[in-house]
């Protein structure tokens, strides 16, 4: 188990990025959240098996159909075990 934080830059708000990220993360069995940030980025924090987290990371580099991802920053760390499911954060 690992924790992964991702910050996605580009045209990533208003293009169903949070919705598709939540759906994909739940399909992978991950816990955590996805959130639109005031600076126009999307922030994702997820926990689960490292191979599934890498799948989420690869998804975040493309995003949904109408997204235009310019850059992705990410960091792996030890799990915090504070999430029950995967949802939106506001």
Secondary structure, DSSP 8 states (H G I E B T S, - for coil): -EEEEEEEEEE-SSSSHHHHHHHHHHHHT-EEEEEE-TTS-EEEEEEE-HHHHHHHHHHHTT-STT-EEEEEEEEEE------SSEEE--
